Structures are given as structure tokens and as C-alpha cells.
Amino acid sequence: MKSGRIYKAAAASVIIFCTAAAYPAENAGLHAEPRTIFSLETGYLLTGIQNNGWGLGFSLEREVFDYLSVKGTFSHMTFTTSVDDVYCTSVGLSLYVNYYPFGRGLDLLYIGAGSGIDFLNYFGTGNVPAVPKDTVMSAMPVIGWKQNFPALTFSRFAVGSMIDVYSGWQFVVSNTGNLQDDTDYTSRGWLFGVKIKVFIEKRSGR
């Protein structure tokens, strides 16, 4: 089974964000919605493992204006390809702008759009392409819902959690295409997922 199908199946399942930290505005209280969320993603790890490799991704989302946030993601994966004895290592970068119509920080309904770029490098003893690399550029509109749950208090800090249900369509804008099945590893098409985030709030007046 190609990894593109595997990744879509994995994206349709619950994707847990292993760690995340959020620091609300300086005058925020205990139950304030987070204004910044830093996350370690497992989605790339799942893709890597399903292709006999590994992966790691980080994302940072920050509210820059009322109702509006910017989210950036960095990822790296190393895995096997569908070509015998040909392997791939990748670095990905993406940038998204999200609009929150309810104005509750990084919480509740959001609509966004963004683009990403994946740099793929091939190596191994198999039929490696004459140009052993590819660059794939993509774009994706997304809609989702984040629900911020009450926090647990610990002295000066409170630990909260958030669920993020999202859906979007990712399509290729540009692809050098030196390896025929390269887009199978960069998750094209319809995506759906449920993300769980845990964050830390600094309590006001402490």
C-alpha cells in the first residue's frame, strides 16, 4: 500500500499532539483562551513508521491580531519509497493564516488557508533518479473547530487541554517530478483529523 493512502487513513484517525505549550496574553486569567500554541506533531511520525522510517514535526500558532492567527510548521522524515532500495529524506515547511470569527483567541471555529513546500532527497543502491531530489509545492484551504476545556491549577500555572477537529483539501501547485510517486509521501487530497492539544497557562496575578 502506498504511503499516501496510509497517511490519509492515519489523518482520518485521532492524531495526538504529544506535547504543546501555550502562553496567553499577559493579563489573561485562568480560563483565558490561548494566544500561542507550540506543538510536537505525531502525524509525520506515523507516516515515517508506515514506510519503515521515522518523522518529526513541530508547529507554532500565534494570534497576531484579533480574529487572526499565523501558523508555521517544520517537519522532517526519512523513509523507504516504492522503488526497491531507494530511500528518501524530506524537509517540509508550511505557513497558514487562520481566521477565528468568534474572537476567542485560538479557540472555536476557524477558517484558514496556506501553502507548504517539501524538499525530497533520494538515495540508495536501487534505481535512484538521475536528479536525486524533488521539490513539491502545495496549497490547502482548511476549516476546523477547536474546543478549549477548563484547566487544572498548579500553583502559578494551569494545565489545560484542547480538541481540534479539522478538514481540508491539499493540492499540488508545483512538482519537479523526478520520482514518479513522490506526492504519495506529501499527503495530497482530502484530509480529516482530530488533534488533541495540551497547554500550560500562566495564571494572572501570581
C-alpha positions as CSV (number, residue, x, y, z in Angstrom):
1,M,0.0,0.0,0.0
2,K,1.4,3.4,-0.9
3,S,2.1,5.8,1.9
4,G,-0.3,8.4,0.5
5,R,-3.2,6.1,1.2
6,I,-1.8,5.2,4.6
7,Y,-1.3,8.8,5.6
8,K,-4.9,9.7,4.6
9,A,-6.1,6.8,6.7
10,A,-4.0,7.9,9.6
11,A,-5.2,11.5,9.2
12,A,-8.7,10.3,9.4
13,S,-8.0,8.8,12.8
14,V,-7.2,10.6,16.0
15,I,-3.8,12.3,15.8
16,I,-2.4,13.2,19.2
17,F,-0.1,16.1,19.7
18,C,2.4,14.7,22.2
19,T,3.4,18.0,23.8
20,A,2.2,21.6,23.5
21,A,2.7,24.8,25.4
22,A,0.5,27.9,25.2
23,Y,1.1,31.3,26.9
24,P,-1.9,33.6,26.8
25,A,-1.8,37.3,26.9
26,E,-0.2,39.0,29.9
27,N,-3.4,40.0,31.5
28,A,-5.1,36.7,30.9
29,G,-6.9,34.7,33.6
30,L,-7.1,31.1,34.4
31,H,-9.7,30.2,31.8
32,A,-8.4,32.5,29.0
33,E,-8.2,31.1,25.6
34,P,-4.6,30.5,24.5
35,R,-2.9,33.1,22.2
36,T,0.1,31.0,21.3
37,I,0.4,27.2,20.9
38,F,3.6,25.3,20.3
39,S,3.1,21.6,19.4
40,L,5.1,18.5,18.6
41,E,3.1,16.6,15.9
42,T,2.9,12.8,15.6
43,G,1.4,12.8,12.1
44,Y,4.8,12.8,10.4
45,L,6.0,10.1,12.8
46,L,3.0,7.9,11.7
47,T,3.9,8.4,8.0
48,G,7.5,7.6,8.6
49,I,6.8,4.4,10.6
50,Q,4.3,3.2,8.0
51,N,7.1,3.5,5.4
52,N,9.8,1.8,7.5
53,G,11.2,5.1,8.7
54,W,10.5,7.9,11.1
55,G,9.4,11.5,11.2
56,L,9.0,14.5,13.4
57,G,7.1,17.8,13.1
58,F,6.7,21.0,15.1
59,S,4.1,23.7,14.7
60,L,3.7,27.1,16.2
61,E,0.5,29.1,16.0
62,R,0.2,32.7,17.3
63,E,-2.6,35.2,17.4
64,V,-1.3,38.3,15.6
65,F,-4.5,40.4,15.5
66,D,-8.0,39.9,16.9
67,Y,-9.6,37.1,15.0
68,L,-6.4,36.3,13.0
69,S,-3.5,33.9,13.6
70,V,-0.4,32.7,11.8
71,K,0.7,29.1,12.0
72,G,4.0,27.7,10.8
73,T,5.1,24.1,10.6
74,F,8.5,22.4,10.2
75,S,8.9,18.7,9.5
76,H,11.5,16.0,8.7
77,M,11.0,12.4,7.6
78,T,13.3,9.6,6.4
79,F,11.6,6.5,4.9
80,T,11.6,3.9,2.1
81,T,10.0,4.6,-1.3
82,S,8.0,2.2,-3.6
83,V,11.2,1.8,-5.7
84,D,13.3,-1.1,-4.4
85,D,16.4,0.0,-2.4
86,V,15.6,3.7,-2.9
87,Y,15.1,5.8,0.2
88,C,14.0,9.4,0.8
89,T,14.8,12.1,3.4
90,S,12.5,15.1,3.4
91,V,12.2,18.6,4.9
92,G,8.9,20.4,4.9
93,L,7.9,24.0,5.7
94,S,4.4,25.4,5.7
95,L,2.6,28.6,6.6
96,Y,-1.1,29.1,7.3
97,V,-3.3,32.1,8.1
98,N,-6.4,31.2,10.2
99,Y,-9.5,33.4,10.9
100,Y,-11.4,32.9,14.1
101,P,-14.8,34.6,13.6
102,F,-15.8,34.3,17.3
103,G,-12.7,36.2,18.5
104,R,-11.9,33.8,21.4
105,G,-8.2,33.5,20.8
106,L,-7.1,30.2,19.2
107,D,-10.5,28.6,20.1
108,L,-13.8,27.6,18.4
109,L,-14.5,27.9,14.7
110,Y,-11.6,28.8,12.3
111,I,-11.2,29.0,8.6
112,G,-7.8,29.2,7.1
113,A,-5.6,28.7,4.0
114,G,-1.9,28.2,3.5
115,S,0.8,26.7,1.5
116,G,3.8,24.4,2.0
117,I,7.0,23.2,0.3
118,D,8.6,19.8,0.6
119,F,12.2,19.1,-0.3
120,L,12.8,15.4,-1.1
121,N,16.2,13.8,-1.5
122,Y,16.6,10.3,-2.7
123,F,19.5,7.8,-2.1
124,G,20.2,4.1,-2.0
125,T,21.5,1.3,-4.2
126,G,18.4,1.0,-6.3
127,N,17.2,3.0,-9.4
128,V,17.8,6.4,-8.0
129,P,16.6,9.2,-10.4
130,A,19.3,11.0,-12.4
131,V,18.4,14.1,-10.5
132,P,18.1,12.6,-6.9
133,K,15.7,15.2,-5.5
134,D,12.3,16.8,-5.9
135,T,10.6,19.9,-4.7
136,V,6.8,19.8,-4.2
137,M,4.8,22.9,-3.5
138,S,1.2,22.6,-2.3
139,A,-1.7,24.7,-1.0
140,M,-4.6,23.9,1.3
141,P,-7.8,25.5,2.5
142,V,-9.0,24.3,5.9
143,I,-11.9,24.6,8.2
144,G,-12.0,23.4,11.8
145,W,-13.3,23.7,15.3
146,K,-11.1,24.0,18.5
147,Q,-12.7,23.4,21.9
148,N,-10.7,24.7,24.9
149,F,-11.5,22.7,28.1
150,P,-11.2,24.0,31.7
151,A,-7.7,24.0,33.2
152,L,-6.3,22.2,36.2
153,T,-4.5,24.6,38.6
154,F,-0.9,24.0,39.9
155,S,0.4,27.0,41.9
156,R,1.4,29.7,39.3
157,F,0.3,27.7,36.3
158,A,-2.7,25.9,35.0
159,V,-2.7,22.9,32.6
160,G,-5.4,22.9,30.0
161,S,-6.4,20.8,27.0
162,M,-8.0,21.4,23.6
163,I,-9.5,19.3,20.9
164,D,-9.1,20.4,17.2
165,V,-11.3,18.8,14.6
166,Y,-10.4,19.9,11.1
167,S,-10.9,19.1,7.4
168,G,-9.3,20.4,4.2
169,W,-8.1,19.7,0.7
170,Q,-4.4,19.8,-0.2
171,F,-3.4,20.1,-3.8
172,V,-0.1,20.3,-5.7
173,V,0.8,23.7,-7.1
174,S,4.3,22.7,-8.5
175,N,6.2,19.4,-8.6
176,T,9.6,18.7,-10.3
177,G,8.5,15.0,-10.6
178,N,11.9,13.2,-10.7
179,L,10.4,10.3,-8.8
180,Q,7.0,9.3,-10.1
181,D,5.3,8.6,-6.8
182,D,6.8,11.5,-4.8
183,T,3.4,13.1,-4.0
184,D,2.4,9.9,-2.2
185,Y,4.6,10.9,0.6
186,T,3.4,14.5,0.9
187,S,-0.3,13.8,1.6
188,R,-2.3,15.2,-1.2
189,G,-6.1,15.2,-1.5
190,W,-8.8,15.3,1.2
191,L,-7.6,15.3,4.8
192,F,-9.6,15.0,8.0
193,G,-8.3,14.7,11.5
194,V,-8.9,15.2,15.2
195,K,-6.0,16.6,17.2
196,I,-5.6,16.8,21.0
197,K,-3.5,19.6,22.4
198,V,-2.3,20.1,26.0
199,F,-1.1,23.5,27.0
200,I,0.2,25.5,30.0
201,E,-1.3,28.8,31.1
202,K,0.4,31.3,33.4
203,R,-2.2,32.5,35.9
204,S,-2.7,36.2,36.2
205,G,-1.8,38.0,39.5
206,R,0.7,35.3,40.5
